Amino acid sequence: MTTEQIQKFGKESIESALSSLGTWSKSAQAIATEVVDYSKKSIEGSAAAWERLLGAKSLDKAMEVQSEYLKSSYEDFVAEATKLSELYVDFAKEAYKPFEGVLAKVSVIK
């Protein structure tokens, strides 16, 4: 391997790392935004459920309110977990892309 090839490989590696870092930053921001939005929604849902629970006139109505809240909380959590897992998968795929060419070149060099 010549010095020129080594320099070119080094430059391409740095460019790939910087590209991956940019992707990481965008993905991390999207994930953080999603978590914050979900947290706000969860807190608002919890507060609304407490209001309905405190306004319940009977034990049956209180149990109904609690049951509805638990069901919707669980469904929201599952949906959010699915969405976050998709964001993490997309992040991993995007972060790997810049290195595909470099890895291919490394295997050719060997």
C-alpha positions, 0 to 999 in steps of 0.5 A, a space after each residue: 500500500 502506498 503512502 498516497 493510498 494510506 492518506 486517502 484511506 485516512 481521509 475517507 475514514 475521517 469523513 465517514 466518522 464525521 458523517 456518522 457523528 452528524 447522523 448520531 446527533 440528528 438521531 439522538 435529537 429525534 429520540 430525545 424529542 420523542 421521549 420528551 413528547 411522550 413524557 408530557 403526554 403521559 403526565 397530562 394523561 395522568 393528571 386528567 385521570 386523577 381529575 376524573 378519579 376525584 370526581 367519581 361519585 361511586 366506587 364503580 365509577 372510580 374503578 372504571 376510570 382507573 381501568 380506562 387509564 391503565 388500559 390507555 397508559 399501557 397502549 400508549 407505552 407499547 406504541 411509544 416503545 415501538 416508535 422508539 425501537 424503530 428510531 434506534 434501528 433507523 439510527 443504527 442503519 444510518 450510522 453504519 452507512 458511512 462506514 460501508 465503503 471503508 469496510 469494503 476497502 479494508 477487506 479488499 486491502 487484506 
